[in-house]
Amino acid sequence: MSSKEQIHDELYLGDSAIHRLDPRVKLVTCCFFSIVMAVCRAWDALLLGLVFSVTWVVLARLPVRKVMVRLVMVNGLIGVLWIILPFAVAGREVFSVGPLSATQEGIVYALQITIRSNAIVLALLSLLATSSMFSLGHAMGKLGLPDKAVQLLLFAYRYIHVIHMEYRRLMNAIKVRGFQPKTNLHTYKTYAYLVGMLLVKSYDRAERIRRAMLCRGFKGKYYDLTEYRIGPTDLILGAVLTFCTLAVVLAQWVLTTH
């Protein structure tokens, strides 16, 4: 597998209804759902949002293994919060570890973050990862986002695998010279030189690319020849996704007002 495939993992190559959905609809509905889930506090709303995001993954027919790999990575970071939050939030004590006391409020808070994070990640996988990065970038431009932001996203995606290949080349070079990482000053200095060389080479390549684009008449705008047309299927599926998010909003509003 090449470095570029590792970045995107080709989840966008499927042929489900969600894959064929207009990327502009995906961006709007995914952002709406993510914002709603980020501010939800009621258990029913959080669980309902998680159910919806799992359903979207199933409808997108994404490979279970690749989805699970991403969830493991996300929950690995969340696991750090489970070590900290139960002991950092004041409340009713549940158990203690030495001088530290875990509270019920801290455990509940960590569980809410876990559900919220997994729901958002699953929504991102089902709605955004099912489109190529280039189509999402162009869709952002069609939605009125600044051209510079779109260009930065597209160029970063285009050349990040090149930087990764340069990193691997430098790592192979120092390993050939007998470098073995240890916890000493020589290792720290070697990694510092490695990062410095990457920054210098990245700047060098960026300057060459800028000059090449200027030679080809680049005027600060990246033109897109793709025509996006929202059809009846896009409208129906977009409405369904929006309705699911509104159901989460309703569950949150009903529970917080009663």
NUKOLLO-802435 format. One line per 4 residues: number of its first residue (from 1); for each residue x, y, z of N, C-alpha, C. Coordinates in nm, 2 decimals, always signed. Layout:
! residues N
NUM = X,Y,Z,X,Y,Z,X,Y,Z  ...;
***
This chain:
! residues 258
1 = +0.08,-0.12,+0.00,+0.00,+0.00,+0.00,+0.09,+0.12,+0.00  +0.06,+0.22,-0.09,+0.14,+0.34,-0.10,+0.10,+0.43,+0.01  +0.18,+0.54,+0.03,+0.16,+0.64,+0.13,+0.03,+0.71,+0.11  +0.00,+0.74,-0.02,-0.12,+0.81,-0.05,-0.25,+0.73,-0.01;
5 = -0.24,+0.60,-0.03,-0.35,+0.51,+0.00,-0.37,+0.50,+0.15  -0.26,+0.51,+0.22,-0.27,+0.51,+0.37,-0.33,+0.63,+0.42  -0.32,+0.74,+0.36,-0.38,+0.87,+0.41,-0.53,+0.86,+0.39  -0.58,+0.82,+0.28,-0.73,+0.82,+0.25,-0.79,+0.68,+0.27;
9 = -0.71,+0.57,+0.24,-0.75,+0.44,+0.26,-0.86,+0.40,+0.16  -0.89,+0.48,+0.06,-0.99,+0.45,-0.05,-1.13,+0.41,+0.00  -1.17,+0.47,+0.11,-1.31,+0.45,+0.15,-1.41,+0.51,+0.06  -1.37,+0.60,-0.03,-1.46,+0.67,-0.12,-1.49,+0.59,-0.25;
13 = -1.43,+0.47,-0.26,-1.45,+0.39,-0.38,-1.57,+0.30,-0.38  -1.66,+0.31,-0.28,-1.78,+0.23,-0.28,-1.88,+0.28,-0.38  -2.00,+0.21,-0.38,-2.10,+0.25,-0.47,-2.24,+0.25,-0.40  -2.24,+0.29,-0.28,-2.37,+0.30,-0.20,-2.44,+0.43,-0.23;
17 = -2.56,+0.45,-0.19,-2.63,+0.57,-0.21,-2.56,+0.69,-0.14  -2.50,+0.67,-0.03,-2.42,+0.77,+0.04,-2.30,+0.81,-0.04  -2.23,+0.71,-0.10,-2.12,+0.75,-0.18,-2.16,+0.84,-0.30  -2.28,+0.81,-0.35,-2.32,+0.89,-0.47,-2.38,+1.03,-0.43;
21 = -2.40,+1.05,-0.30,-2.46,+1.18,-0.26,-2.37,+1.29,-0.29  -2.43,+1.41,-0.33,-2.36,+1.53,-0.36,-2.27,+1.57,-0.24  -2.14,+1.59,-0.27,-2.05,+1.63,-0.16,-2.09,+1.75,-0.08  -2.16,+1.84,-0.15,-2.20,+1.96,-0.07,-2.31,+1.93,+0.03;
25 = -2.40,+1.84,-0.01,-2.50,+1.79,+0.09,-2.43,+1.72,+0.21  -2.33,+1.64,+0.17,-2.25,+1.57,+0.28,-2.19,+1.66,+0.38  -2.12,+1.77,+0.32,-2.06,+1.86,+0.41,-2.15,+1.94,+0.50  -2.26,+1.98,+0.45,-2.36,+2.06,+0.53,-2.42,+1.97,+0.63;
29 = -2.47,+1.85,+0.60,-2.54,+1.76,+0.69,-2.44,+1.71,+0.80  -2.32,+1.68,+0.76,-2.22,+1.63,+0.85,-2.18,+1.74,+0.95  -2.16,+1.86,+0.91,-2.13,+1.97,+1.00,-2.24,+1.99,+1.09  -2.36,+1.99,+1.04,-2.48,+2.01,+1.13,-2.49,+1.91,+1.24;
33 = -2.47,+1.78,+1.20,-2.48,+1.67,+1.29,-2.37,+1.68,+1.40  -2.24,+1.71,+1.35,-2.13,+1.72,+1.44,-2.15,+1.83,+1.55  -2.20,+1.94,+1.50,-2.22,+2.05,+1.60,-2.33,+2.02,+1.70  -2.44,+1.95,+1.65,-2.54,+1.91,+1.74,-2.49,+1.81,+1.85;
37 = -2.42,+1.71,+1.80,-2.36,+1.61,+1.89,-2.26,+1.67,+1.99  -2.19,+1.77,+1.95,-2.09,+1.83,+2.03,-2.15,+1.90,+2.15  -2.27,+1.95,+2.13,-2.34,+2.03,+2.24,-2.44,+1.95,+2.32  -2.47,+1.83,+2.27,-2.57,+1.74,+2.34,-2.52,+1.70,+2.48;
41 = -2.62,+1.70,+2.57,-2.59,+1.65,+2.71,-2.68,+1.54,+2.75  -2.80,+1.53,+2.70,-2.90,+1.43,+2.74,-2.86,+1.29,+2.69  -2.88,+1.19,+2.77,-2.84,+1.06,+2.73,-2.92,+1.01,+2.61  -3.05,+1.03,+2.61,-3.13,+0.98,+2.50,-3.08,+1.05,+2.37;
45 = -3.05,+1.18,+2.37,-3.00,+1.24,+2.25,-2.87,+1.19,+2.20  -2.77,+1.16,+2.30,-2.64,+1.11,+2.26,-2.66,+0.97,+2.21  -2.74,+0.88,+2.27,-2.75,+0.74,+2.22,-2.82,+0.74,+2.08  -2.92,+0.83,+2.07,-2.99,+0.84,+1.94,-2.90,+0.88,+1.83;
49 = -2.81,+0.98,+1.86,-2.71,+1.02,+1.76,-2.61,+0.91,+1.72  -2.57,+0.83,+1.82,-2.48,+0.72,+1.80,-2.55,+0.61,+1.71  -2.68,+0.59,+1.74,-2.75,+0.49,+1.65,-2.76,+0.54,+1.51  -2.79,+0.67,+1.49,-2.79,+0.72,+1.35,-2.66,+0.71,+1.28;
53 = -2.55,+0.74,+1.35,-2.42,+0.74,+1.28,-2.38,+0.60,+1.25  -2.41,+0.50,+1.34,-2.39,+0.36,+1.31,-2.47,+0.32,+1.18  -2.60,+0.36,+1.18,-2.68,+0.33,+1.07,-2.63,+0.38,+0.94  -2.57,+0.50,+0.94,-2.51,+0.56,+0.82,-2.39,+0.48,+0.77;
57 = -2.31,+0.43,+0.86,-2.20,+0.35,+0.83,-2.24,+0.22,+0.76  -2.35,+0.16,+0.81,-2.40,+0.04,+0.76,-2.46,+0.07,+0.61  -2.53,+0.18,+0.60,-2.58,+0.21,+0.47,-2.47,+0.24,+0.37  -2.36,+0.30,+0.41,-2.25,+0.33,+0.32,-2.17,+0.20,+0.29;
61 = -2.20,+0.09,+0.36,-2.13,-0.04,+0.34,-1.98,-0.02,+0.34  -1.93,+0.04,+0.45,-1.79,+0.06,+0.47,-1.73,-0.07,+0.53  -1.61,-0.10,+0.49,-1.54,-0.22,+0.55,-1.53,-0.21,+0.70  -1.58,-0.32,+0.77,-1.59,-0.32,+0.91,-1.45,-0.30,+0.97;
65 = -1.35,-0.37,+0.91,-1.21,-0.37,+0.97,-1.16,-0.23,+0.97  -1.18,-0.16,+0.86,-1.12,-0.02,+0.85,-1.19,+0.07,+0.94  -1.32,+0.06,+0.96,-1.39,+0.14,+1.05,-1.35,+0.11,+1.20  -1.33,-0.01,+1.23,-1.28,-0.05,+1.36,-1.14,+0.00,+1.39;
69 = -1.05,+0.00,+1.29,-0.92,+0.05,+1.31,-0.92,+0.20,+1.35  -1.01,+0.28,+1.28,-1.02,+0.42,+1.32,-1.08,+0.44,+1.45  -1.18,+0.36,+1.49,-1.24,+0.37,+1.62,-1.14,+0.34,+1.73  -1.06,+0.24,+1.71,-0.96,+0.20,+1.81,-0.86,+0.32,+1.83;
73 = -0.82,+0.38,+1.72,-0.73,+0.50,+1.73,-0.79,+0.61,+1.81  -0.92,+0.64,+1.78,-0.99,+0.75,+1.85,-1.01,+0.71,+2.00  -1.05,+0.59,+2.02,-1.08,+0.55,+2.16,-0.95,+0.54,+2.24  -0.84,+0.52,+2.17,-0.71,+0.51,+2.24,-0.68,+0.65,+2.30;
77 = -0.71,+0.76,+2.23,-0.70,+0.89,+2.28,-0.80,+0.92,+2.40  -0.92,+0.87,+2.37,-1.02,+0.89,+2.48,-0.99,+0.81,+2.60  -0.92,+0.70,+2.59,-0.88,+0.63,+2.71,-0.79,+0.71,+2.81  -0.72,+0.81,+2.75,-0.64,+0.90,+2.84,-0.74,+0.98,+2.93;
81 = -0.85,+1.02,+2.87,-0.95,+1.10,+2.94,-1.01,+1.01,+3.05  -1.03,+0.88,+3.03,-1.08,+0.79,+3.13,-0.99,+0.78,+3.25  -0.86,+0.80,+3.23,-0.77,+0.80,+3.34,-0.77,+0.92,+3.42  -0.80,+1.04,+3.35,-0.80,+1.17,+3.42,-0.93,+1.21,+3.47;
85 = -1.04,+1.21,+3.39,-1.16,+1.28,+3.42,-1.23,+1.22,+3.55  -1.24,+1.09,+3.57,-1.30,+1.04,+3.69,-1.24,+1.09,+3.82  -1.12,+1.13,+3.82,-1.05,+1.18,+3.94,-1.04,+1.33,+3.94  -1.08,+1.40,+3.83,-1.06,+1.54,+3.82,-1.19,+1.62,+3.84;
89 = -1.31,+1.55,+3.83,-1.44,+1.61,+3.84,-1.49,+1.59,+3.98  -1.53,+1.70,+4.04,-1.58,+1.69,+4.18,-1.72,+1.62,+4.18  -1.75,+1.55,+4.29,-1.89,+1.48,+4.29,-1.89,+1.37,+4.40  -1.98,+1.28,+4.38,-2.00,+1.17,+4.48,-1.89,+1.06,+4.45;
93 = -1.82,+1.03,+4.55,-1.71,+0.93,+4.54,-1.77,+0.79,+4.51  -1.70,+0.72,+4.41,-1.74,+0.59,+4.37,-1.63,+0.49,+4.42  -1.51,+0.52,+4.40,-1.40,+0.44,+4.45,-1.28,+0.53,+4.46  -1.17,+0.48,+4.52,-1.05,+0.56,+4.54,-0.93,+0.47,+4.50;
97 = -0.83,+0.54,+4.45,-0.70,+0.47,+4.42,-0.59,+0.56,+4.50  -0.55,+0.51,+4.61,-0.46,+0.58,+4.69,-0.52,+0.71,+4.74  -0.45,+0.82,+4.72,-0.51,+0.95,+4.76,-0.61,+1.01,+4.66  -0.63,+0.94,+4.54,-0.72,+0.99,+4.44,-0.86,+0.93,+4.45;
101 = -0.97,+1.01,+4.43,-1.10,+0.96,+4.44,-1.17,+0.98,+4.31  -1.23,+0.87,+4.26,-1.31,+0.87,+4.14,-1.45,+0.91,+4.17  -1.51,+1.00,+4.10,-1.65,+1.04,+4.13,-1.74,+0.99,+4.02  -1.87,+0.98,+4.06,-1.97,+0.94,+3.96,-1.99,+1.04,+3.85;
105 = -1.98,+1.17,+3.88,-1.99,+1.27,+3.78,-1.88,+1.27,+3.68  -1.76,+1.24,+3.73,-1.64,+1.22,+3.64,-1.66,+1.11,+3.54  -1.71,+0.99,+3.59,-1.73,+0.88,+3.51,-1.84,+0.91,+3.40  -1.95,+0.97,+3.45,-2.05,+1.00,+3.35,-2.00,+1.10,+3.24;
109 = -1.92,+1.20,+3.29,-1.87,+1.29,+3.19,-1.78,+1.22,+3.09  -1.70,+1.13,+3.13,-1.61,+1.06,+3.04,-1.69,+0.97,+2.95  -1.80,+0.91,+3.00,-1.88,+0.82,+2.91,-1.95,+0.91,+2.81  -2.00,+1.03,+2.84,-2.06,+1.11,+2.75,-1.97,+1.16,+2.64;
113 = -1.84,+1.19,+2.67,-1.74,+1.22,+2.57,-1.72,+1.11,+2.48  -1.71,+0.99,+2.53,-1.69,+0.87,+2.45,-1.80,+0.85,+2.35  -1.92,+0.85,+2.39,-2.04,+0.84,+2.30,-2.04,+0.95,+2.20  -2.02,+1.07,+2.24,-2.02,+1.18,+2.15,-1.91,+1.17,+2.05;
117 = -1.79,+1.14,+2.09,-1.68,+1.13,+2.00,-1.70,+1.02,+1.89  -1.74,+0.90,+1.94,-1.76,+0.79,+1.85,-1.87,+0.82,+1.75  -1.98,+0.89,+1.79,-2.08,+0.92,+1.70,-2.03,+1.02,+1.59  -1.96,+1.12,+1.63,-1.90,+1.21,+1.53,-1.81,+1.15,+1.44;
121 = -1.72,+1.06,+1.49,-1.62,+1.00,+1.40,-1.69,+0.90,+1.30  -1.79,+0.83,+1.34,-1.87,+0.75,+1.25,-1.94,+0.83,+1.15  -1.99,+0.94,+1.19,-2.06,+1.03,+1.09,-1.96,+1.08,+0.99  -1.84,+1.12,+1.03,-1.73,+1.17,+0.94,-1.69,+1.06,+0.84;
125 = -1.68,+0.93,+0.89,-1.65,+0.82,+0.81,-1.75,+0.79,+0.70  -1.88,+0.80,+0.74,-1.99,+0.76,+0.65,-2.02,+0.87,+0.55  -2.01,+1.00,+0.59,-2.05,+1.11,+0.51,-1.93,+1.18,+0.43  -1.82,+1.19,+0.50,-1.71,+1.26,+0.44,-1.60,+1.17,+0.38;
129 = -1.57,+1.06,+0.45,-1.47,+0.96,+0.39,-1.52,+0.89,+0.27  -1.65,+0.90,+0.24,-1.71,+0.83,+0.12,-1.69,+0.92,+0.00  -1.63,+1.04,+0.01,-1.60,+1.12,-0.10,-1.45,+1.15,-0.10  -1.39,+1.17,-0.22,-1.25,+1.19,-0.23,-1.22,+1.33,-0.17;
133 = -1.10,+1.35,-0.13,-1.06,+1.48,-0.07,-1.07,+1.59,-0.17  -1.04,+1.56,-0.30,-1.05,+1.66,-0.40,-1.19,+1.71,-0.42  -1.29,+1.61,-0.42,-1.43,+1.65,-0.44,-1.48,+1.73,-0.32  -1.43,+1.69,-0.20,-1.47,+1.77,-0.08,-1.42,+1.91,-0.09;
137 = -1.29,+1.92,-0.13,-1.23,+2.06,-0.14,-1.30,+2.14,-0.24  -1.34,+2.09,-0.36,-1.41,+2.16,-0.46,-1.55,+2.20,-0.41  -1.61,+2.10,-0.34,-1.74,+2.13,-0.28,-1.74,+2.24,-0.18  -1.63,+2.25,-0.10,-1.62,+2.36,-0.01,-1.61,+2.50,-0.08;
141 = -1.54,+2.50,-0.20,-1.54,+2.62,-0.28,-1.67,+2.65,-0.33  -1.75,+2.55,-0.38,-1.89,+2.58,-0.43,-1.98,+2.63,-0.32  -1.95,+2.60,-0.19,-2.03,+2.64,-0.08,-1.99,+2.78,-0.03  -1.89,+2.84,-0.10,-1.85,+2.98,-0.06,-1.74,+3.00,+0.03;
145 = -1.67,+2.89,+0.07,-1.55,+2.90,+0.16,-1.44,+2.97,+0.08  -1.35,+3.04,+0.16,-1.25,+3.12,+0.09,-1.16,+3.03,+0.00  -1.12,+3.09,-0.11,-1.03,+3.01,-0.21,-0.90,+2.97,-0.14  -0.84,+3.05,-0.06,-0.72,+3.02,+0.00,-0.73,+2.90,+0.09;
149 = -0.84,+2.89,+0.17,-0.86,+2.78,+0.26,-0.87,+2.65,+0.18  -0.95,+2.65,+0.07,-0.96,+2.54,-0.02,-0.83,+2.49,-0.08  -0.75,+2.59,-0.13,-0.62,+2.56,-0.19,-0.53,+2.50,-0.09  -0.53,+2.55,+0.04,-0.44,+2.50,+0.14,-0.48,+2.35,+0.17;
153 = -0.61,+2.32,+0.18,-0.65,+2.19,+0.20,-0.61,+2.09,+0.09  -0.63,+2.13,-0.04,-0.60,+2.05,-0.15,-0.45,+2.02,-0.16  -0.37,+2.13,-0.15,-0.23,+2.12,-0.16,-0.17,+2.04,-0.05  -0.22,+2.06,+0.07,-0.17,+1.98,+0.19,-0.20,+1.83,+0.17;
157 = -0.32,+1.80,+0.12,-0.35,+1.66,+0.09,-0.26,+1.60,-0.02  -0.24,+1.69,-0.12,-0.16,+1.64,-0.24,-0.02,+1.61,-0.20  +0.04,+1.69,-0.11,+0.19,+1.68,-0.09,+0.23,+1.62,+0.05  +0.13,+1.58,+0.13,+0.17,+1.53,+0.26,+0.23,+1.39,+0.24;
161 = +0.19,+1.32,+0.14,+0.25,+1.18,+0.12,+0.39,+1.20,+0.07  +0.41,+1.31,+0.00,+0.55,+1.34,-0.05,+0.64,+1.36,+0.06  +0.60,+1.44,+0.16,+0.68,+1.47,+0.28,+0.70,+1.34,+0.36  +0.60,+1.26,+0.36,+0.61,+1.13,+0.43,+0.72,+1.04,+0.37;
165 = +0.72,+1.04,+0.24,+0.82,+0.96,+0.16,+0.96,+1.02,+0.19  +0.97,+1.15,+0.20,+1.10,+1.21,+0.23,+1.14,+1.18,+0.37  +1.05,+1.17,+0.46,+1.08,+1.13,+0.60,+1.13,+0.99,+0.60  +1.07,+0.90,+0.53,+1.11,+0.76,+0.52,+1.25,+0.75,+0.46;
169 = +1.28,+0.83,+0.36,+1.41,+0.83,+0.30,+1.52,+0.87,+0.39  +1.49,+0.98,+0.47,+1.59,+1.03,+0.57,+1.61,+0.92,+0.68  +1.50,+0.86,+0.72,+1.51,+0.76,+0.83,+1.59,+0.64,+0.78  +1.57,+0.60,+0.66,+1.65,+0.49,+0.60,+1.80,+0.53,+0.60;
173 = +1.83,+0.65,+0.56,+1.96,+0.70,+0.55,+2.04,+0.70,+0.69  +1.97,+0.74,+0.79,+2.04,+0.74,+0.92,+2.05,+0.60,+0.98  +1.95,+0.51,+0.94,+1.96,+0.37,+0.99,+2.08,+0.30,+0.92  +2.10,+0.33,+0.79,+2.21,+0.27,+0.72,+2.34,+0.31,+0.79;
177 = +2.34,+0.42,+0.84,+2.47,+0.47,+0.91,+2.48,+0.42,+1.05  +2.39,+0.33,+1.09,+2.40,+0.26,+1.22,+2.33,+0.33,+1.33  +2.24,+0.42,+1.30,+2.17,+0.49,+1.41,+2.07,+0.40,+1.48  +2.07,+0.40,+1.61,+1.98,+0.32,+1.69,+1.92,+0.42,+1.80;
181 = +1.79,+0.44,+1.80,+1.74,+0.54,+1.89,+1.75,+0.49,+2.04  +1.79,+0.58,+2.12,+1.81,+0.55,+2.26,+1.76,+0.68,+2.34  +1.76,+0.67,+2.47,+1.72,+0.79,+2.55,+1.85,+0.86,+2.59  +1.91,+0.92,+2.49,+2.03,+1.00,+2.52,+2.03,+1.13,+2.43;
185 = +2.13,+1.22,+2.46,+2.13,+1.34,+2.39,+2.16,+1.32,+2.24  +2.24,+1.22,+2.20,+2.26,+1.20,+2.06,+2.13,+1.17,+1.98  +2.05,+1.09,+2.04,+1.92,+1.05,+1.98,+1.83,+1.18,+1.96  +1.82,+1.26,+2.07,+1.74,+1.38,+2.06,+1.79,+1.48,+1.95;
189 = +1.92,+1.49,+1.94,+1.98,+1.58,+1.84,+1.96,+1.53,+1.70  +1.96,+1.39,+1.69,+1.94,+1.33,+1.56,+1.80,+1.36,+1.51  +1.70,+1.34,+1.60,+1.56,+1.36,+1.56,+1.54,+1.51,+1.54  +1.60,+1.60,+1.61,+1.59,+1.74,+1.59,+1.64,+1.78,+1.45;
193 = +1.76,+1.72,+1.41,+1.81,+1.74,+1.28,+1.72,+1.69,+1.17  +1.66,+1.57,+1.20,+1.56,+1.51,+1.10,+1.44,+1.60,+1.08  +1.39,+1.66,+1.19,+1.27,+1.75,+1.17,+1.31,+1.88,+1.10  +1.43,+1.93,+1.13,+1.48,+2.05,+1.06,+1.50,+2.02,+0.91;
197 = +1.55,+1.91,+0.88,+1.57,+1.88,+0.74,+1.44,+1.86,+0.66  +1.34,+1.81,+0.73,+1.21,+1.80,+0.67,+1.15,+1.93,+0.65  +1.16,+2.02,+0.74,+1.11,+2.16,+0.72,+1.18,+2.23,+0.61  +1.31,+2.22,+0.60,+1.39,+2.28,+0.50,+1.35,+2.23,+0.36;
201 = +1.34,+2.09,+0.35,+1.30,+2.03,+0.22,+1.16,+2.06,+0.18  +1.07,+2.07,+0.28,+0.93,+2.11,+0.26,+0.92,+2.25,+0.20  +0.99,+2.34,+0.26,+1.00,+2.48,+0.21,+1.05,+2.49,+0.07  +1.16,+2.41,+0.05,+1.23,+2.41,-0.08,+1.13,+2.36,-0.19;
205 = +1.06,+2.25,-0.16,+0.96,+2.20,-0.26,+0.85,+2.29,-0.28  +0.80,+2.35,-0.17,+0.69,+2.45,-0.18,+0.73,+2.57,-0.27  +0.85,+2.61,-0.26,+0.90,+2.72,-0.35,+0.91,+2.68,-0.49  +0.95,+2.56,-0.52,+0.96,+2.51,-0.66,+0.82,+2.50,-0.72;
209 = +0.73,+2.45,-0.64,+0.59,+2.43,-0.68,+0.53,+2.57,-0.71  +0.55,+2.66,-0.63,+0.50,+2.80,-0.65,+0.55,+2.86,-0.78  +0.68,+2.84,-0.80,+0.74,+2.90,-0.93,+0.68,+2.82,-1.05  +0.67,+2.69,-1.04,+0.62,+2.62,-1.15,+0.47,+2.66,-1.18;
213 = +0.39,+2.69,-1.08,+0.25,+2.73,-1.10,+0.25,+2.87,-1.16  +0.34,+2.96,-1.12,+0.34,+3.09,-1.17,+0.38,+3.08,-1.32  +0.47,+2.99,-1.36,+0.51,+2.98,-1.50,+0.40,+2.93,-1.58  +0.30,+2.86,-1.52,+0.19,+2.81,-1.59,+0.07,+2.90,-1.59;
217 = +0.09,+3.03,-1.54,-0.02,+3.13,-1.54,-0.11,+3.13,-1.42  -0.07,+3.07,-1.31,-0.15,+3.07,-1.19,-0.17,+3.21,-1.13  -0.30,+3.24,-1.11,-0.34,+3.38,-1.07,-0.40,+3.38,-0.93  -0.38,+3.28,-0.85,-0.44,+3.27,-0.72,-0.57,+3.21,-0.71;
221 = -0.62,+3.15,-0.82,-0.75,+3.08,-0.81,-0.74,+2.94,-0.87  -0.79,+2.84,-0.81,-0.78,+2.71,-0.85,-0.91,+2.67,-0.92  -0.92,+2.66,-1.05,-1.04,+2.64,-1.12,-1.08,+2.50,-1.12  -1.21,+2.48,-1.10,-1.27,+2.34,-1.10,-1.37,+2.33,-1.21;
225 = -1.34,+2.23,-1.30,-1.43,+2.20,-1.41,-1.54,+2.10,-1.38  -1.55,+2.06,-1.26,-1.66,+1.96,-1.22,-1.79,+2.04,-1.20  -1.89,+1.98,-1.26,-2.03,+2.04,-1.24,-2.10,+1.96,-1.14  -2.15,+2.03,-1.03,-2.22,+1.97,-0.93,-2.37,+2.00,-0.95;
229 = -2.45,+1.90,-0.95,-2.60,+1.91,-0.97,-2.67,+1.83,-0.86  -2.75,+1.90,-0.79,-2.83,+1.83,-0.68,-2.96,+1.78,-0.74  -2.97,+1.65,-0.75,-3.09,+1.58,-0.80,-3.19,+1.54,-0.70  -3.30,+1.48,-0.74,-3.40,+1.44,-0.64,-3.35,+1.35,-0.53;
233 = -3.26,+1.25,-0.57,-3.21,+1.16,-0.47,-3.12,+1.23,-0.37  -3.05,+1.33,-0.41,-2.97,+1.41,-0.32,-3.06,+1.49,-0.22  -3.17,+1.54,-0.27,-3.26,+1.62,-0.19,-3.33,+1.53,-0.09  -3.37,+1.41,-0.13,-3.44,+1.32,-0.04,-3.34,+1.26,+0.07;
237 = -3.22,+1.22,+0.03,-3.13,+1.17,+0.12,-3.08,+1.28,+0.22  -3.06,+1.40,+0.16,-3.02,+1.51,+0.25,-3.12,+1.54,+0.35  -3.25,+1.54,+0.31,-3.36,+1.57,+0.40,-3.37,+1.46,+0.51  -3.34,+1.33,+0.47,-3.34,+1.23,+0.57,-3.23,+1.25,+0.68;
241 = -3.11,+1.28,+0.63,-3.00,+1.30,+0.72,-3.03,+1.42,+0.81  -3.09,+1.53,+0.75,-3.12,+1.64,+0.83,-3.23,+1.61,+0.94  -3.33,+1.53,+0.90,-3.43,+1.49,+0.99,-3.38,+1.41,+1.11  -3.28,+1.32,+1.08,-3.21,+1.25,+1.19,-3.15,+1.34,+1.29;
245 = -3.08,+1.44,+1.24,-3.01,+1.54,+1.32,-3.12,+1.62,+1.40  -3.23,+1.66,+1.34,-3.33,+1.73,+1.41,-3.40,+1.64,+1.52  -3.40,+1.51,+1.49,-3.45,+1.42,+1.60,-3.37,+1.42,+1.72  -3.23,+1.43,+1.70,-3.14,+1.44,+1.81,-3.16,+1.57,+1.88;
249 = -3.18,+1.68,+1.81,-3.21,+1.81,+1.87,-3.34,+1.81,+1.95  -3.44,+1.74,+1.89,-3.57,+1.73,+1.97,-3.55,+1.65,+2.09  -3.48,+1.54,+2.09,-3.46,+1.46,+2.21,-3.38,+1.54,+2.32  -3.29,+1.62,+2.28,-3.21,+1.70,+2.37,-3.30,+1.81,+2.43;
253 = -3.38,+1.88,+2.34,-3.47,+1.99,+2.39,-3.58,+1.94,+2.48  -3.64,+1.82,+2.45,-3.75,+1.77,+2.53,-3.70,+1.73,+2.67  -3.59,+1.67,+2.67,-3.54,+1.62,+2.80,-3.48,+1.74,+2.89  -3.44,+1.85,+2.83,-3.38,+1.96,+2.91,-3.49,+2.06,+2.95;
257 = -3.61,+2.04,+2.89,-3.72,+2.14,+2.93,-3.82,+2.07,+3.02  -3.80,+1.94,+3.05,-3.90,+1.87,+3.14,-3.82,+1.82,+3.26;
***
